Amino acid sequence: MDKKDKQGLPAREGKFSYEAVEDAASLAKYLQALTDGFASGSMRFSRKDLDMELCPEGLIGFAVEAKAKDGRMKLALKFAWRESVEAKEPKNDTLAIVPGADGEKV
């Protein structure tokens, strides 16, 4: 993958990956940055010499998977979209996410 394009801008193609162990407050900041990126239509990912920009638009596929077994918890979020593709009708299935015992549904 080209780390940056010829003008020194973030790459628009390739693969970016990052894996770490973080505390909940740090993860909340990353999730807020993703939220802001979806709202603004642009999100930039960078680490060391890797720099990539994604521009979500139109309808975006969304998947969530939560697992709990033997004291081990797992939460996986996945988003997918295509650039410059005509929008399809969204599914009528709905998801509720509640941030704790007394939280409001999202």
GROMACS elastic network, one bead per residue, 0.5 to 0.9 nm:
[ bonds ]
;  ai    aj funct       b0    kb
    1     4     6  0.86326   500
    1    11     6  0.82344   500
    1    13     6  0.75088   500
    1    14     6  0.51845   500
    1    15     6  0.70162   500
    2     5     6  0.65472   500
    2    11     6  0.65998   500
    2    13     6  0.81565   500
    2    14     6  0.74269   500
    2    50     6  0.85441   500
    3     8     6  0.88226   500
    3     9     6  0.89744   500
    3    10     6  0.71154   500
    3    11     6  0.60147   500
    3    14     6  0.86629   500
    3    49     6  0.65299   500
    3    50     6  0.51655   500
    3    51     6  0.58388   500
    3    52     6  0.75090   500
    4     7     6  0.76856   500
    4     8     6  0.53219   500
    4     9     6  0.54388   500
    4    12     6  0.84561   500
    4    49     6  0.87149   500
    4    50     6  0.76671   500
    4    51     6  0.64047   500
    4    52     6  0.75634   500
    5     8     6  0.53386   500
    5     9     6  0.54368   500
    5    10     6  0.63538   500
    5    11     6  0.55516   500
    5    12     6  0.81254   500
    6     9     6  0.73392   500
    7    10     6  0.89242   500
    8    11     6  0.86520   500
    9    12     6  0.88496   500
    9    51     6  0.82397   500
    9    52     6  0.85385   500
    9    53     6  0.87957   500
   10    44     6  0.76789   500
   10    45     6  0.86133   500
   10    46     6  0.86090   500
   10    50     6  0.83500   500
   10    51     6  0.50373   500
   10    53     6  0.56454   500
   11    14     6  0.73117   500
   11    50     6  0.84973   500
   11    51     6  0.62068   500
   11    53     6  0.61888   500
   11    54     6  0.88216   500
   12    52     6  0.59902   500
   12    53     6  0.56587   500
   12    54     6  0.66183   500
   12    55     6  0.88669   500
   13    52     6  0.76018   500
   13    53     6  0.84874   500
   13    54     6  0.87902   500
   14    52     6  0.81405   500
   15    52     6  0.81609   500
   16    45     6  0.75059   500
   16    46     6  0.81666   500
   16    50     6  0.71928   500
   16    51     6  0.78635   500
   16    52     6  0.69113   500
   18    47     6  0.80202   500
   22    25     6  0.81629   500
   22    26     6  0.61486   500
   22    27     6  0.65064   500
   23    26     6  0.55001   500
   23    27     6  0.64347   500
   23    28     6  0.88157   500
   24    27     6  0.50478   500
   24    28     6  0.61193   500
   24    29     6  0.87732   500
   25    28     6  0.50728   500
   25    29     6  0.65161   500
   25    30     6  0.89481   500
   26    29     6  0.51775   500
   26    30     6  0.65272   500
   26    31     6  0.88005   500
   27    30     6  0.50423   500
   27    31     6  0.61668   500
   27    32     6  0.85343   500
   28    31     6  0.50476   500
   28    32     6  0.60804   500
   28    33     6  0.85891   500
   29    32     6  0.50373   500
   29    33     6  0.61915   500
   29    34     6  0.86874   500
   30    33     6  0.50420   500
   30    34     6  0.63138   500
   30    35     6  0.86693   500
   31    34     6  0.50172   500
   31    35     6  0.61637   500
   31    36     6  0.86024   500
   32    36     6  0.60996   500
   32    37     6  0.84462   500
   33    36     6  0.50535   500
   33    37     6  0.60373   500
   33    38     6  0.86678   500
   33    43     6  0.79095   500
   34    38     6  0.61842   500
   34    39     6  0.85457   500
   34    43     6  0.69069   500
   35    38     6  0.52695   500
   35    39     6  0.62483   500
   35    40     6  0.86806   500
   36    39     6  0.50315   500
   36    40     6  0.60702   500
   36    41     6  0.83687   500
   36    42     6  0.84661   500
   36    43     6  0.80676   500
   37    40     6  0.51348   500
   37    41     6  0.57162   500
   37    44     6  0.80712   500
   37    54     6  0.88443   500
   37    55     6  0.81607   500
   37    56     6  0.81272   500
   38    41     6  0.51407   500
   38    42     6  0.65379   500
   38    43     6  0.72445   500
   38    55     6  0.80199   500
   38    56     6  0.62577   500
   38    57     6  0.80940   500
   39    42     6  0.80291   500
   39    56     6  0.89560   500
   40    43     6  0.80837   500
   40    55     6  0.87702   500
   40    56     6  0.88231   500
   41    54     6  0.82627   500
   41    55     6  0.52586   500
   41    56     6  0.53420   500
   41    57     6  0.63511   500
   42    53     6  0.69617   500
   42    54     6  0.58037   500
   42    56     6  0.64044   500
   42    57     6  0.88727   500
   43    52     6  0.84553   500
   43    53     6  0.56753   500
   43    54     6  0.53723   500
   43    55     6  0.63505   500
   43    56     6  0.80785   500
   44    51     6  0.72091   500
   44    52     6  0.56841   500
   44    54     6  0.63565   500
   44    55     6  0.86980   500
   45    50     6  0.78754   500
   45    51     6  0.57453   500
   45    52     6  0.51929   500
   45    53     6  0.61989   500
   45    54     6  0.81936   500
   46    49     6  0.74227   500
   46    50     6  0.53394   500
   46    52     6  0.63348   500
   46    53     6  0.86512   500
   47    50     6  0.52982   500
   47    51     6  0.66774   500
   48    51     6  0.81387   500
   55    83     6  0.81849   500
   56    59     6  0.85796   500
   56    60     6  0.74238   500
   56    80     6  0.86183   500
   56    81     6  0.68857   500
   56    82     6  0.82129   500
   56    83     6  0.78135   500
   57    60     6  0.71899   500
   57    81     6  0.75022   500
   57    82     6  0.81378   500
   57    83     6  0.72918   500
   57    84     6  0.84873   500
   58    81     6  0.78139   500
   58    82     6  0.84728   500
   58    83     6  0.84442   500
   58    84     6  0.85640   500
   58    85     6  0.81471   500
   58    86     6  0.80190   500
   58    87     6  0.60872   500
   58    88     6  0.89658   500
   59    81     6  0.69517   500
   59    82     6  0.87960   500
   59    86     6  0.89942   500
   59    87     6  0.59822   500
   59    88     6  0.72214   500
   59    89     6  0.83298   500
   59    90     6  0.74049   500
   60    79     6  0.65069   500
   60    80     6  0.57014   500
   60    82     6  0.81689   500
   61    78     6  0.78748   500
   61    79     6  0.54237   500
   61    81     6  0.61209   500
   62    77     6  0.74696   500
   62    78     6  0.57015   500
   62    80     6  0.66641   500
   63    76     6  0.80404   500
   63    77     6  0.58471   500
   63    78     6  0.50801   500
   63    79     6  0.65967   500
   63    80     6  0.88745   500
   64    75     6  0.73487   500
   64    76     6  0.57473   500
   64    78     6  0.64898   500
   65    74     6  0.78645   500
   65    75     6  0.57365   500
   65    76     6  0.51451   500
   65    77     6  0.66624   500
   65    78     6  0.88001   500
   66    73     6  0.75943   500
   66    74     6  0.56703   500
   66    76     6  0.65164   500
   66    77     6  0.88991   500
   67    72     6  0.80540   500
   67    73     6  0.57091   500
   67    74     6  0.50769   500
   67    75     6  0.65305   500
   67    76     6  0.88695   500
   68    71     6  0.66549   500
   68    72     6  0.56996   500
   68    74     6  0.65024   500
   68    75     6  0.89764   500
   69    72     6  0.53650   500
   69    73     6  0.66808   500
   69    74     6  0.89451   500
   70    73     6  0.84406   500
   81    85     6  0.87227   500
   82    85     6  0.60208   500
   85    88     6  0.89620   500
   87    90     6  0.87086   500
   90    93     6  0.87455   500
   91    94     6  0.82538   500
   95   106     6  0.81882   500
   96   105     6  0.57286   500
   96   106     6  0.56814   500
   97   104     6  0.83514   500
   97   105     6  0.56009   500
   97   106     6  0.53879   500
   98   101     6  0.76149   500
   98   102     6  0.81756   500
   98   103     6  0.55543   500
   98   104     6  0.58250   500
   98   106     6  0.64435   500
   99   102     6  0.77088   500
   99   103     6  0.51230   500
   99   104     6  0.70845   500
   99   105     6  0.76074   500
   99   106     6  0.85463   500
  100   103     6  0.51930   500
  100   104     6  0.84455   500
  101   104     6  0.89944   500
